[in-house]
Amino acid sequence: MTEEKVMEEQTSSDADVKIGDQSRIEKINTTWNDTPTIDPALEQRIKRKFDLHVVPWLFGLWLLAFIDRSNIGNARIDGLSTDLKLNGTKFNTALAVFYVPYICVDVPSNLVLKYFKAGYYLPTLIVAWGICSTCTGFVRSYAGLLAVRFFLGLCEGGLLGGMIIYLAMFYRRHEMLYRIGLFYCAAPLSGAFGGLLATGLAEINTASYHGWPFIFFVEGAITVLFGILTIFFLPHVPAESKFLTEEERQAAVARLRLDAHGSTVTGDAAHEEFSWYWVRRALLNWNTILLSLDFFAIITPIYSYSLFLPTIISGLGYGRVTAQLFTVPPNMGAFFTVILAGHFSDRYRMRGPFMIAGCTLAIGGYIMLIASKRPLIQYGGTFLVAAGVFPSSPLVMGWLANNLAPHYVRATGTGFQIGLANMSAFIATFTYIQADA
């Protein structure tokens, strides 16, 4: 065969490859387009139904989760430390044990969320940790407290990441942050509501139990009942939402397909298949790594604040009941800032500037706590800390979720972010130790 003929065949072969590649690229690109094909009135109706049938249940889940996680701080000043002889750093160790299984289950839990049906899986988690929280009231030793805190973390570990990717199954990117804020505002609200509830429950006394066990008995029982109720109402995915009409279900899936920008053909997470390729893609994404480190820095003051606020206020010289009640105002302030930050972040489609503003506000609050010796100024600092750090958490989680797709990439990346960030709990739980009181 002549050299000219060989070159001619090679050129012909290369041309075929290029044509084939072009055909493949064109095929992929035609799976999506950004042309708005959904009636705006129909889309608004769909969002209103999701806001009514999805967000309130997530708000309740996160409210009870944060109450059950942090009520040990209220129980501490109501006699838990004295009854269980939690001297030295034993109380701090009990707090830290919670986060060991919590961190380990974040990614696996997110990956199985779709398999077990989100509408069943998330409420099952709350029922399980509600039982663990209730059992905390029966604890009579330090070892028992460690055991129940471990299982509480095991059951609660998959909740936050699960709720983030669950919302991504229903809402588009520019709608996500406000909805995350609507359920995450339950975190500071739990500090306000939990403090009021703990104040009343700690006054209950029986022949066998005095004060603090009733905080866990009542709050744990409420959690279990709410979890059972949620199972009957929380939808799995838009395509299976019974409160939507057939037209609305089709439009709900179509609008998510538009939002996927070609990362998935159907737009419906229920039809996506798991592959380790998606896991690697999420973990090697620089967005995942950078925003996970950001969350690590943000969540440290959130946890130390939530777990130790009653102790901080008590240390300012206030009595037990007064300290519990004084936890309410700063947490209520944070409740409103979370909602406002989420609203304006989605409106202007920006995350970073709002995070910077929140962190700056929190730094100012910590300066007031550290530099001043006047109780009134220190108490004022708790308002700034709460208003600054609580909005930053949903902002950084929503930011990453917006930048990852399809479902299993988002599930892995979000789980990794929350798992890495919660390692900061080992710092936060030893921020305030008894020797420094």
CORPEFEN-V27449 format. One record per residue. PSI is psi as a letter, one per 20 degrees, with the letter a starting at -180 (none if undefined). OMEGA is omega in degrees with one decimal (* if undefined). NEAR is the number of other ideal C-beta (glycine too) atoms within 8 Angstrom. Layout:
PSI_OMEGA_NEAR + PSI_OMEGA_NEAR
//
This chain:
p_-177.1_3 + q_-179.5_5 + h_-179.4_5 + h_-178.4_6 + h_177.7_8 + g_179.9_9 + h_179.4_8 + g_179.1_8 + h_179.7_8 + g_177.9_8 + g_177.4_8 + h_179.4_8 + g_179.0_8 + h_179.3_8 + h_177.9_8 + g_179.2_8 + g_-179.5_8 + g_178.3_8 + g_178.4_8 + g_178.6_8 + g_-179.7_8 + h_178.5_8 + g_-179.4_8 + g_179.9_8 + g_179.8_8 + h_-179.8_8 + g_179.5_8 + g_-177.0_8 + h_-178.7_8 + j_177.8_7 + i_178.6_7 + q_168.2_10 + q_-175.3_5 + j_179.2_6 + p_-179.1_4 + o_-177.6_6 + j_-177.6_5 + p_178.3_10 + p_-178.7_6 + h_179.1_7 + h_177.5_6 + g_-179.9_11 + h_177.0_11 + h_178.8_8 + h_178.2_9 + g_-179.1_13 + h_178.8_10 + h_179.4_8 + h_176.2_12 + g_178.9_13 + h_-177.8_10 + h_-171.9_8 + i_-177.8_11 + g_-172.5_12 + g_-179.3_11 + h_178.9_8 + h_177.2_11 + h_175.9_12 + g_179.5_12 + g_178.8_11 + g_-176.6_17 + h_175.5_15 + g_-178.3_13 + h_178.1_15 + g_-177.6_13 + h_176.2_14 + g_-177.6_14 + h_179.2_15 + h_-171.6_11 + i_-179.1_13 + i_176.1_14 + h_176.1_13 + h_175.5_13 + g_-179.1_16 + h_-177.9_14 + g_-177.7_12 + i_176.7_11 + j_172.2_13 + i_-179.2_10 + g_-178.1_11 + h_-179.4_10 + g_-177.4_6 + h_-178.2_7 + j_177.8_12 + l_-178.6_8 + m_179.8_11 + r_179.7_6 + c_-178.7_5 + j_-178.8_8 + g_179.2_11 + g_179.5_10 + h_177.8_10 + h_178.1_10 + h_176.1_14 + g_-175.8_12 + h_-178.4_12 + h_179.7_11 + h_-170.5_14 + i_179.4_13 + g_177.0_10 + h_179.5_12 + g_-178.9_14 + g_-174.0_11 + h_-173.3_9 + i_-174.2_11 + g_-177.6_16 + g_179.1_12 + h_-179.3_10 + g_178.7_13 + h_-177.5_15 + h_-178.9_13 + i_-177.2_9 + g_-177.5_15 + h_-178.1_11 + g_-177.9_6 + j_-179.4_9 + o_-174.5_8 + h_-179.0_14 + h_175.4_10 + h_-171.7_10 + g_-177.5_13 + g_176.4_16 + h_177.9_14 + h_176.7_11 + g_-177.1_14 + h_176.9_17 + g_-178.4_12 + g_-178.9_9 + h_174.2_14 + h_176.2_18 + g_178.6_10 + g_179.3_13 + g_178.0_14 + g_-179.2_13 + h_178.5_11 + h_179.3_14 + h_-179.8_13 + i_-175.3_7 + p_-179.7_10 + j_-178.1_5 + r_178.2_7 + g_179.3_10 + g_178.6_6 + h_178.4_10 + g_177.8_13 + g_-178.2_11 + g_-176.1_8 + h_176.5_12 + h_177.5_14 + g_-178.1_12 + h_174.9_10 + g_177.7_15 + h_178.9_14 + g_-177.7_10 + h_-174.7_10 + i_-171.5_13 + h_-175.2_13 + j_-170.9_14 + g_-172.3_13 + g_178.0_9 + h_178.4_16 + h_179.6_15 + h_179.2_13 + g_-178.4_13 + h_175.1_15 + g_177.2_12 + h_179.8_14 + i_175.6_11 + i_-174.8_11 + h_-172.2_11 + q_175.1_9 + r_-172.2_9 + g_-176.3_6 + j_176.1_6 + i_-168.7_10 + g_-169.9_15 + g_179.2_14 + h_179.3_11 + h_174.1_13 + g_177.7_14 + h_-178.6_16 + h_175.8_12 + h_-176.9_13 + h_176.8_13 + i_175.3_15 + h_-179.8_12 + g_175.6_16 + h_178.6_15 + h_178.5_12 + h_176.9_14 + h_177.9_18 + g_-178.4_14 + g_-179.7_10 + h_178.6_15 + g_177.6_15 + g_-178.5_11 + g_-179.8_12 + h_179.1_14 + g_179.7_11 + g_-176.2_8 + h_-178.7_12 + i_178.1_16 + i_-179.6_7 + p_179.0_9 + p_174.4_6 + a_-179.2_6 + h_-175.2_2 + h_-174.8_3 + q_-176.5_10 + o_170.6_7 + d_-167.4_11 + h_178.9_14 + h_-177.9_10 + h_173.3_12 + g_-179.5_16 + h_-179.7_15 + g_-173.8_12 + g_-178.1_10 + h_177.3_16 + g_179.8_17 + h_177.0_10 + g_179.2_10 + g_-179.5_17 + g_-178.6_13 + g_179.3_9 + h_178.9_13 + g_178.4_15 + g_179.5_9 + g_-176.5_8 + h_-179.2_14 + h_-175.0_11 + i_-172.7_4 + h_-174.7_7 + p_-179.5_11 + q_179.4_11 + g_-179.8_9 + r_-179.5_12 + h_-176.8_14 + i_-179.1_9 + j_-177.7_8 + o_-175.5_12 + h_-178.9_5 + i_176.0_6 + q_171.7_11 + r_179.6_5 + g_177.3_6 + g_-179.7_7 + h_178.5_12 + g_179.2_12 + g_179.5_8 + h_179.1_13 + g_177.8_15 + g_-178.3_13 + g_-178.1_11 + h_174.8_13 + h_176.7_14 + h_175.4_13 + h_-177.2_14 + h_-176.6_9 + i_178.8_12 + l_174.4_7 + i_180.0_8 + h_175.4_7 + q_-176.5_11 + g_-172.4_5 + h_-174.4_8 + i_-178.5_12 + o_-177.5_12 + h_-177.8_9 + h_-176.9_9 + j_179.2_6 + q_-178.0_12 + q_179.5_4 + q_174.0_6 + q_177.8_7 + i_175.5_5 + g_-179.8_6 + h_178.5_12 + g_179.1_11 + g_-179.0_8 + h_179.6_9 + g_-174.1_16 + h_-179.6_10 + j_179.7_6 + p_-177.2_12 + h_175.4_5 + g_179.9_10 + g_-176.3_15 + g_-175.9_8 + g_-177.9_8 + h_173.0_13 + g_176.7_13 + h_175.6_9 + g_-178.8_10 + h_176.6_15 + g_-178.3_12 + h_-176.6_8 + h_-170.6_15 + i_178.4_14 + g_178.2_13 + h_178.7_12 + g_-177.7_13 + g_179.6_12 + h_178.9_13 + g_-175.8_12 + g_-175.3_13 + h_-171.1_12 + j_-178.1_11 + g_177.2_14 + h_179.4_14 + g_179.0_12 + g_-178.0_12 + h_176.4_14 + h_179.2_11 + i_177.1_7 + i_175.7_9 + j_-178.4_4 + q_178.7_9 + r_-174.4_6 + g_-177.4_9 + g_178.9_7 + g_179.1_9 + g_178.2_13 + g_-177.3_16 + h_-179.4_10 + i_175.5_10 + i_-173.5_14 + g_-174.4_11 + g_-179.7_8 + h_178.4_15 + h_176.8_16 + h_175.3_11 + g_178.4_12 + h_178.4_16 + g_-178.2_12 + h_-179.8_9 + h_176.7_14 + g_-179.3_16 + g_-178.7_11 + g_180.0_9 + g_178.1_14 + g_-179.1_19 + g_-176.4_10 + h_176.2_9 + g_176.2_16 + h_-178.0_12 + g_-179.0_6 + i_178.6_6 + l_178.1_6 + q_178.4_7 + g_-173.5_12 + g_-178.6_7 + h_179.2_7 + h_176.5_14 + g_179.7_13 + g_179.1_8 + g_179.7_8 + g_-179.3_17 + h_177.6_12 + g_178.0_9 + g_-179.8_11 + h_177.5_15 + g_176.6_9 + h_177.9_11 + g_179.5_16 + h_175.4_11 + g_177.8_9 + h_179.7_13 + h_-173.9_12 + g_-170.6_6 + h_-175.0_5 + q_175.6_9 + i_-178.8_3 + p_-176.3_6 + h_-177.0_8 + g_178.8_6 + h_178.3_9 + g_178.0_14 + h_175.6_12 + h_177.7_9 + h_178.8_15 + h_176.4_15 + g_-177.9_12 + h_178.4_13 + g_-178.0_15 + g_-178.3_17 + h_-178.2_15 + g_-172.5_17 + h_-176.4_14 + g_177.8_16 + h_-176.4_17 + h_-178.3_14 + g_177.0_14 + h_178.9_14 + g_-177.0_16 + h_176.9_15 + g_178.4_15 + h_179.5_15 + g_179.3_11 + g_-179.7_15 + h_177.7_15 + h_-173.4_10 + j_179.9_8 + p_177.1_13 + q_1.4_9 + b_-168.2_11 + g_-173.2_13 + h_172.1_13 + g_178.6_14 + g_-179.2_14 + g_-179.8_16 + g_-177.9_15 + g_178.6_16 + g_177.7_16 + g_178.3_16 + g_179.8_14 + g_-177.9_16 + h_178.2_13 + g_179.2_12 + g_-178.2_11 + h_-177.4_12 + i_170.8_12 + h_176.9_10 + i_179.3_12 + h_178.4_15 + h_172.0_9 + g_-174.4_9 + h_-175.5_14 + i_177.2_14 + j_178.1_9 + g_-179.6_9 + o_178.9_8 + q_-171.7_9 + h_-177.9_8 + h_-179.8_5 + i_-175.9_5 + none_*_7
//
